[in-house]
């Protein structure tokens, strides 16, 4: 899975305005307003700090201090001053809300720009995180800001922080499909790493967490192909094939003309090595929508895997025959090639739909070679080499 996911800027922008009108007040407050009009921000801040040292219940002074710190881009300190002002009254609530939104939007957009630069220079990811963190201080209930900060953490491979932010994003917005799905993918990858480290208990724990996340993504959008196939996969990993069967079979029964449900049921059956049954479901999905790339591809994969299974069985029998008869040459059962031939038109069509799918192109080259289609095999591998060098 890609660690870099391009982000777009917010379309909504806010403007802030400084309120520096003169009302009756202390000498320090009056002086601060004068300095603000003259854009002498350091002197204005010093006057307001002096006033608040004498009278920390002065709501206007706290508000003006927030305004000054906004002008000099001390956003954290600005927010603290605004918070103190609001604790004392809501006279300036509208201005404070507007200004916080202005800073949030500005920091969000700055963060997005820095994040996108991180694709070329990784050090920008931390700078993006800093901007998103400031944005969160301004609007702490923005699920989207936690999500983009999670993307930046994920890009720099700080998975613990990424998962923490994704969890917060989903808490704030329970139907946040993308956040839940990314959390599931991270846990899934961590589970795979645990498997490679021979840590069975650790891998199962991560798979369980992946399951919980993928279930949330599926609940948010049950019609999404990835959400269904991700769930089928982790259900298999966690020995919950019954849940996978219920998820897919019941969905098809309720809506037999839904291509995604047909596809998902086919994936489940394919994972169970039930090739004829999976092919039936994939064919139904493609009949419903002939341009359904996932359905076309997996229909070819079902035939291909069936052929691979048949070849393995044929090789096993041939080896047993050699051992029994001590003969060097044993007639090979080549009926598996018929399944390869049946797979070809679907995989070729899938390749037309996905011209830059390198694994698929490589697989086609191998099938052509196995079927002694020399020129096609050569062309497929040459195209694969060209695309690989272009990456």
C-alpha positions as CSV (number, residue, x, y, z in Angstrom):
1,X,0.0,0.0,0.0
2,X,1.3,3.5,-0.9
3,X,2.4,5.6,2.1
4,X,1.9,8.8,0.2
5,X,-1.7,9.8,-0.7
6,X,-2.0,13.1,-2.5
7,X,-4.1,15.7,-0.6
8,X,-6.1,18.7,-1.9
9,X,-6.5,22.1,-0.4
10,X,-9.6,23.3,1.4
11,X,-11.9,25.1,-0.8
12,X,-13.3,27.2,2.0
13,X,-11.2,30.1,3.3
14,X,-11.8,32.5,6.3
15,X,-10.6,36.0,6.9
16,X,-9.9,37.5,10.3
17,X,-10.3,41.1,11.4
18,X,-8.7,42.8,14.3
19,X,-11.0,44.7,16.6
20,X,-9.1,47.8,17.9
21,X,-11.9,50.3,18.5
22,X,-11.5,52.6,21.4
23,X,-13.8,52.2,24.4
24,X,-13.2,53.4,27.9
25,X,-10.6,51.3,29.7
26,X,-7.3,51.3,31.6
27,X,-4.3,53.3,30.5
28,X,-2.5,50.0,29.5
29,X,-5.5,48.8,27.4
30,X,-5.8,52.2,25.7
31,X,-2.1,52.3,25.0
32,X,-2.2,48.8,23.6
33,X,-5.0,49.8,21.1
34,X,-2.9,52.7,20.0
35,X,0.1,50.5,19.4
36,X,-2.1,48.0,17.5
37,X,-3.3,50.8,15.2
38,X,0.4,51.6,14.6
39,X,1.2,47.9,14.1
40,X,3.7,48.1,17.0
41,X,2.8,44.6,18.1
42,X,5.6,44.1,20.7
43,X,4.7,47.2,22.6
44,X,1.0,46.4,22.3
45,X,1.6,42.9,23.8
46,X,3.8,44.3,26.6
47,X,1.0,46.8,27.5
48,X,-1.6,44.1,27.6
49,X,0.5,41.7,29.6
50,X,1.1,44.5,32.1
51,X,-2.7,45.2,32.3
52,X,-3.5,41.5,32.9
53,X,-0.9,41.2,35.6
54,X,-2.9,43.8,37.5
55,X,-6.4,42.6,36.4
56,X,-6.6,39.1,35.0
57,X,-10.4,39.4,34.8
58,X,-10.3,41.9,32.0
59,X,-12.0,40.0,29.2
60,X,-11.3,42.7,26.6
61,X,-7.6,42.7,27.4
62,X,-7.4,38.9,26.9
63,X,-9.2,39.3,23.6
64,X,-6.8,42.0,22.4
65,X,-3.8,40.0,23.5
66,X,-5.1,37.2,21.3
67,X,-5.5,39.6,18.4
68,X,-1.9,40.9,18.8
69,X,-0.5,37.3,19.0
70,X,-2.5,36.5,15.9
71,X,-0.8,39.3,14.0
72,X,2.7,38.1,15.0
73,X,1.7,34.4,14.3
74,X,2.0,33.2,17.9
75,X,-0.9,30.9,17.3
76,X,-0.7,28.7,20.4
77,X,-0.4,31.8,22.7
78,X,-3.2,33.5,20.7
79,X,-5.5,30.5,21.4
80,X,-4.6,30.6,25.1
81,X,-5.6,34.3,25.3
82,X,-8.8,33.6,23.4
83,X,-9.7,30.8,25.8
84,X,-9.2,33.1,28.8
85,X,-11.4,35.7,27.2
86,X,-14.2,33.2,26.6
87,X,-14.0,32.0,30.2
88,X,-14.8,35.6,31.2
89,X,-17.6,36.3,28.7
90,X,-18.8,35.8,25.2
91,X,-18.7,39.5,24.0
92,X,-16.0,38.6,21.4
93,X,-17.1,35.0,20.8
94,X,-18.0,35.6,17.2
95,X,-14.6,37.3,16.4
96,X,-12.7,34.5,18.3
97,X,-14.5,31.8,16.4
98,X,-13.9,33.5,13.1
99,X,-10.2,34.0,13.9
100,X,-9.7,30.4,15.0
101,X,-11.3,29.1,11.8
102,X,-9.0,31.4,9.8
103,X,-5.9,30.0,11.4
104,X,-7.3,26.5,11.2
105,X,-7.9,26.9,7.4
106,X,-4.5,28.5,6.9
107,X,-2.6,25.9,8.9
108,X,-4.5,23.1,7.2
109,X,-3.7,24.4,3.7
110,X,-0.1,25.0,4.6
111,X,0.1,21.4,6.0
112,X,-1.4,20.0,2.8
113,X,1.2,21.9,0.7
114,X,4.1,20.6,2.9
115,X,2.7,17.1,2.9
116,X,2.6,17.0,-0.9
117,X,6.2,18.2,-1.0
118,X,7.1,15.3,1.2
119,X,6.8,13.0,-1.8
120,X,10.1,14.4,-3.0
121,X,11.7,15.5,0.3
122,X,10.6,13.4,3.3
123,X,11.6,16.2,5.9
124,X,8.5,18.1,4.8
125,X,6.3,15.5,6.5
126,X,7.2,16.7,10.0
127,X,6.6,20.3,9.0
128,X,3.2,19.2,7.7
129,X,2.5,17.5,11.0
130,X,3.4,20.7,12.9
131,X,0.9,22.7,10.8
132,X,-1.8,20.1,11.2
133,X,-1.2,20.1,15.0
134,X,-1.7,23.9,15.2
135,X,-4.9,23.4,13.1
136,X,-6.1,20.8,15.6
137,X,-5.5,23.3,18.5
138,X,-7.7,25.8,16.7
139,X,-10.5,23.3,15.9
140,X,-10.1,20.2,18.1
141,X,-13.2,18.5,16.8
142,X,-12.2,18.4,13.2
143,X,-12.0,14.7,12.2
144,X,-10.6,15.6,8.8
145,X,-7.6,17.3,10.4
146,X,-6.8,14.3,12.5
147,X,-7.0,12.2,9.3
148,X,-4.6,14.3,7.3
149,X,-2.1,14.4,10.2
150,X,-2.4,10.6,10.4
151,X,-1.5,10.5,6.7
152,X,1.6,12.5,7.4
153,X,2.6,10.3,10.3
154,X,2.0,7.2,8.2
155,X,4.1,8.7,5.4
156,X,7.0,9.1,7.8
157,X,6.3,5.6,9.2
158,X,5.3,6.7,12.7
159,X,2.5,4.1,12.8
160,X,1.7,4.5,16.5
161,X,0.9,8.2,16.1
162,X,-0.9,7.5,12.8
163,X,-3.2,5.0,14.5
164,X,-3.8,7.3,17.4
165,X,-5.0,10.0,15.1
166,X,-7.1,7.6,13.0
167,X,-8.8,6.4,16.1
168,X,-9.6,10.0,17.1
169,X,-10.9,10.8,13.6
170,X,-13.3,7.8,13.8
171,X,-14.4,8.7,17.3
172,X,-15.3,12.2,16.1
173,X,-16.9,10.9,12.9
174,X,-18.0,7.2,13.4
175,X,-18.8,6.8,9.6
176,X,-15.4,8.0,8.5
177,X,-14.8,5.3,6.0
178,X,-11.3,6.3,4.8
179,X,-9.9,6.7,8.3
180,X,-11.3,3.3,9.4
181,X,-10.0,1.6,6.3
182,X,-6.5,3.0,6.6
183,X,-6.4,2.0,10.3
184,X,-7.3,-1.5,9.2
185,X,-4.6,-1.6,6.5
186,X,-2.0,-0.5,9.0
187,X,-2.9,-3.1,11.5
188,X,-3.0,-5.7,8.7
189,X,0.5,-4.8,7.6
190,X,1.7,-4.9,11.2
191,X,0.1,-8.4,11.5
192,X,2.0,-9.5,8.4
193,X,5.3,-8.3,10.0
194,X,4.5,-10.2,13.1
195,X,4.0,-13.4,11.0
196,X,7.4,-12.9,9.4
197,X,8.9,-12.5,12.9
198,X,7.3,-15.9,13.9
199,X,5.1,-14.0,16.4
200,X,1.8,-15.9,16.1
201,X,0.1,-14.3,19.1
202,X,1.2,-10.8,18.0
203,X,-0.1,-11.3,14.5
204,X,-3.5,-12.5,15.6
205,X,-3.8,-9.5,17.9
206,X,-3.1,-7.2,15.0
207,X,-5.5,-9.1,12.7
208,X,-8.2,-8.7,15.3
209,X,-7.6,-4.9,15.4
210,X,-7.7,-4.9,11.6
211,X,-11.0,-6.7,11.7
212,X,-12.5,-4.1,14.0
213,X,-11.4,-1.3,11.8
214,X,-12.5,-2.9,8.5
215,X,-15.9,-3.7,10.1
216,X,-16.3,0.1,10.8
217,X,-15.3,0.9,7.2
218,X,-17.8,-1.7,5.9
219,X,-20.6,-0.3,8.1
220,X,-19.9,3.2,6.7
221,X,-20.0,2.0,3.1
222,X,-21.1,-1.6,2.6
223,X,-21.2,-1.2,-1.2
224,X,-17.4,-0.5,-1.5
225,X,-15.5,-3.4,-3.0
226,X,-12.4,-2.9,-0.9
227,X,-14.4,-2.8,2.3
228,X,-15.9,-6.2,1.6
229,X,-12.8,-7.9,0.3
230,X,-10.7,-6.6,3.2
231,X,-13.3,-8.1,5.6
232,X,-13.3,-11.4,3.9
233,X,-9.5,-11.5,4.1
234,X,-9.3,-10.8,7.8
235,X,-12.2,-13.0,8.6
236,X,-10.2,-15.8,7.0
237,X,-7.1,-14.8,8.9
238,X,-8.9,-14.9,12.2
239,X,-10.7,-18.1,11.4
240,X,-14.1,-16.5,11.1
241,X,-15.1,-18.1,7.8
242,X,-18.6,-18.3,9.1
243,X,-18.8,-14.5,9.3
244,X,-17.3,-14.2,5.8
245,X,-19.9,-16.6,4.4
246,X,-22.7,-14.8,6.1
247,X,-21.4,-11.4,4.9
248,X,-21.3,-12.6,1.3
249,X,-23.9,-15.2,0.8
250,X,-26.7,-13.3,2.6
251,X,-25.8,-10.2,0.7
252,X,-26.3,-12.0,-2.6
253,X,-29.5,-13.5,-1.5
254,X,-30.9,-10.1,-0.5
255,X,-29.7,-8.4,-3.7
256,X,-28.7,-10.9,-6.5
257,X,-28.3,-8.1,-9.0
258,X,-25.6,-6.3,-7.1
259,X,-22.3,-6.8,-8.8
260,X,-20.2,-6.0,-5.7
261,X,-22.1,-8.6,-3.6
262,X,-21.6,-11.2,-6.4
263,X,-17.9,-10.3,-6.6
264,X,-17.4,-10.5,-2.8
265,X,-19.1,-13.9,-2.7
266,X,-16.8,-15.0,-5.5
267,X,-13.8,-13.9,-3.6
268,X,-14.9,-15.8,-0.5
269,X,-15.4,-19.0,-2.6
270,X,-12.1,-18.5,-4.4
271,X,-10.3,-18.2,-1.0
272,X,-11.9,-21.6,-0.1
273,X,-10.5,-23.1,-3.4
274,X,-14.0,-23.6,-4.7
275,X,-13.2,-22.7,-8.3
276,X,-16.3,-23.6,-10.2
277,X,-18.5,-21.9,-7.6
278,X,-16.4,-18.7,-7.5
279,X,-16.4,-18.6,-11.3
280,X,-20.1,-18.7,-11.3
281,X,-20.3,-15.6,-9.0
282,X,-17.7,-13.7,-11.0
283,X,-19.5,-14.4,-14.2
284,X,-22.7,-13.1,-12.7
285,X,-20.9,-9.9,-11.6
286,X,-19.5,-9.4,-15.1
287,X,-22.9,-10.1,-16.7
288,X,-24.4,-7.3,-14.5
289,X,-21.6,-5.0,-15.6
290,X,-19.2,-6.0,-18.4
291,X,-16.9,-3.1,-17.5
292,X,-16.4,-4.2,-13.9
293,X,-12.6,-4.5,-13.9
294,X,-12.4,-6.3,-10.5
295,X,-14.9,-8.9,-11.6
296,X,-13.2,-9.4,-15.0
297,X,-9.8,-9.8,-13.4
298,X,-10.9,-12.2,-10.7
299,X,-12.8,-14.3,-13.1
300,X,-9.5,-14.8,-14.9
301,X,-7.7,-15.4,-11.6
302,X,-10.3,-18.1,-10.7
303,X,-9.6,-20.0,-13.9
304,X,-5.8,-19.5,-13.5
305,X,-5.8,-20.7,-9.9
306,X,-7.9,-23.7,-10.9
307,X,-5.3,-24.6,-13.5
308,X,-2.4,-24.1,-11.1
309,X,-4.2,-26.4,-8.6
310,X,-4.7,-29.0,-11.4
311,X,-1.1,-28.8,-12.4
312,X,0.1,-29.3,-8.8
313,X,-2.1,-32.4,-8.6
314,X,-0.8,-33.7,-12.0
315,X,2.8,-33.1,-10.9
316,X,2.2,-35.0,-7.7
317,X,0.7,-38.0,-9.5
318,X,3.5,-38.0,-12.1
319,X,6.1,-38.0,-9.4
320,X,4.4,-40.9,-7.6
321,X,4.3,-42.8,-10.9
322,X,8.0,-42.2,-11.4
323,X,8.8,-43.5,-8.0
324,X,6.6,-46.5,-8.6
325,X,7.8,-47.6,-12.0
326,X,11.3,-46.1,-11.8
327,X,10.6,-44.8,-15.3
328,X,12.3,-41.5,-16.4
329,X,9.6,-40.4,-18.7
330,X,6.1,-40.4,-17.4
331,X,3.2,-39.0,-19.6
332,X,2.3,-35.6,-18.1
333,X,-1.4,-34.6,-17.7
334,X,-1.7,-31.3,-19.5
335,X,-5.4,-30.7,-19.0
336,X,-4.6,-27.9,-16.6
337,X,-3.6,-25.8,-19.7
338,X,-7.3,-25.7,-20.7
339,X,-7.9,-23.7,-17.6
340,X,-5.0,-21.4,-18.5
341,X,-6.6,-20.9,-21.9
342,X,-10.0,-20.1,-20.3
343,X,-8.3,-17.6,-18.0
344,X,-6.6,-15.7,-20.8
345,X,-9.4,-13.7,-22.4
346,X,-10.5,-12.3,-19.0
347,X,-6.9,-11.5,-17.9
348,X,-6.2,-9.9,-21.3
349,X,-9.4,-7.8,-21.0
350,X,-8.4,-6.8,-17.4
351,X,-5.0,-5.8,-18.7
352,X,-6.7,-3.5,-21.3
353,X,-8.6,-2.0,-18.4
354,X,-5.5,-1.7,-16.3
355,X,-2.7,-1.1,-18.8
356,X,-0.1,-0.1,-16.1
357,X,-0.8,-3.1,-13.8
358,X,2.7,-4.6,-13.6
359,X,1.9,-7.8,-11.7
360,X,-0.9,-8.6,-14.1
361,X,1.4,-7.9,-17.2
362,X,4.0,-10.2,-15.7
363,X,1.5,-12.9,-15.0
364,X,0.2,-12.7,-18.6
365,X,3.8,-13.2,-19.8
366,X,4.1,-16.4,-17.7
367,X,0.8,-17.8,-19.0
368,X,1.7,-17.1,-22.6
369,X,5.1,-18.9,-22.1
370,X,3.3,-21.8,-20.4
371,X,1.0,-22.1,-23.4
372,X,3.9,-21.8,-25.8
373,X,2.7,-18.4,-27.2
374,X,6.2,-17.2,-27.6
375,X,5.6,-13.9,-29.4
376,X,2.9,-12.8,-27.0
377,X,5.1,-13.8,-24.0
378,X,8.0,-11.8,-25.3
379,X,5.8,-8.7,-26.0
380,X,4.3,-8.9,-22.5
381,X,7.7,-9.1,-20.8
382,X,9.2,-6.3,-22.9
383,X,6.3,-4.0,-22.0
384,X,6.8,-5.0,-18.4
385,X,10.5,-4.1,-18.6
386,X,9.7,-0.7,-20.2
387,X,7.1,0.2,-17.5
388,X,9.4,-1.0,-14.7
389,X,12.3,1.2,-16.0
390,X,9.9,4.2,-16.2
391,X,9.0,3.9,-12.5
